[in-house]
Amino acid sequence: MNEIKETLRNIEQNYRLFQQQQFTFITALQRTRENAHDMIRPVATIRQVQSYMDHHCNNSTDRRILSMFLSICNDLSKLCQNLETLHPGNSVTNDILERCKLLLSHSNDLSAIRAKYPHDVVNHLSCNEAKNHYGGVVSLIPIVLDCVKEWVAHTEKLPRHMLYNVSGGGAGSAKTAPQEAPARAARSPKPPSAPPAAQPSVSNKDYVQVQGSKQARKKGLIDTQSYSGKLKSPWKPPGRHAF
């Protein structure tokens, strides 16, 4: 976005220089139209201005000012292309860009557009004929500049991850990061899990020993019970024997 703003400032600076020479621009158009024998129709397209400069311009002053106008229009077209790469677009910004591209099309009819307040370029035209013939062409650049500023204002209100970076980094990476996160998570090794608490293991040998001990204790208990049973039986005196 900083690059866009810097480019926009440079274009505005060039346009201020051009605006100071508006009378020179109108004079150049008037002279080239006369050379082209095209005094009836208004100057309605960028292509028309290009044709006047290429085929009907006889002095360096006219060529310089006409070239300056075409150069600013070309810079605005490139800026609009950068705006498309910076932001994927929503209904508002897309409408603004579409209008800019239409206005800057070399074949678009500009005769009906008029720059309004605070722009006074139309008011600086010297007479009614000039207003009727040049009002559209002098209104083109200020109208497009207003549209680009409006685009910037709307875009700055959007979340940062919605922006692409013109130079290929920065905010553009932020937009793709959520999509790449699962892939990175899948590629990255999982951290080793904490070892489970030590459990007393019982081997087969120990199991046999334990079972044997249980059986031994059981057998001993049985023997003890049988022996104690014998001890508890009533004592009988021996019978008398006959002598």
Beta strands, then each sheet from edge to edge (+ up, - down):
end
